[in-house]
Amino acid sequence: MLRTQGVDQPTDRLAVLLDLAGSGHCLVDVGTDHARLPRDAVRQGRFQRAIGIDRRPSALARGRDTVARARLRDRVALHLAEGLASVRPHQADVVALAGMGGPTICEILESVPSGVTRLVVQPNSRVSEVRQVLAGRGWRIDDERLGYQRGRLFPTMAWVPGPGHLTLLDAWLGPVLRRRGGPRFAAYRAALIAHLRTVAAHEPQSEAARVLDAVAREAGFEGESRSTSS
C-alpha cells in the first residue's frame, strides 16, 4: 500500500479482490470485518458459498449484520477464529486475505488447507516479502491488479500452485504489473521510488538502496535514483 499523487479514480479496492478471486465453490475471506467480500462473492453468483473469518467479536457482529441484510445467512458462514484454523480440508477452493500486513499474511499462509487452488492477497505492507515467500512455497502469480482507495494504491495478487521465478524487480514491482504497465502502475512505481529514496538515504547499504537503483533505471530515471525528490 502506497500513497500516490495524481491518481483520482473511483474506489475499487474490493472490486479488484473480487475479480481476482474468480469463481468457484467456496471463498474464504480471512479478516472479513464487515463481510462485504463474501457477501458480494455469493450475491454476484461467483461462488456457491463463502466463509468470513475474523478473530474480533466486534468485527463478526458487523459481518453478521451485513449478511443478514443481504439475506444470505444460509450461504455465508462467519467464523470467530485465528487465520485458517477453522477451515476444513477441501471445504474451500479460494482464500482471500486483505487489510493486514505482509508478515501476518505469510504467517497465516504457512499452512493452506487441502483443496485450495487459488490465493488472493492484498497486503498493507511488505509486499515484496509476500511475493518472495509465496513463490518460495510453491505458488506462482497468476494475475495482479492495483486497487485504489482514498489516495492509496494496493497491490493485489492472485496465486495458483506451481513453480515460478521472481527477479528482484518482480518481487518489488510485480511481474504482471510490470508487463501490463499503465497510468496506475506508473503512479505506484513513482510512489515506491519516493519511499525507497527515503529508506536508502538513512541506510545506503540496504536492499532498499539496491532496489531503488534497479527500479529507477527501469523507470528511466538512471542517474537520479539516489537524489531526493523536489
Secondary structure, 3 states (H helix, E strand, C coil): CEECCCCCCCCCHHHHHHHHHCCEEEEEEECCCCCHHHHHHHHCCCEEEEEEEECCHHHHHHHHHHHHHCCCCCCEEEEECCCCCCCCCCCCCEEEEECCCHHHHHHHCCCCCCCCCEEEEECCCCHHHHHHHHHHCCEEEEEEEEEEECCEEEEEEEEEECCCCCCHHHHHHCHHHHHHCCHHHHHHHHHHHHHHHHHHHHCCCCHHHHHHHHHHHHHCCCCCCCCCCC
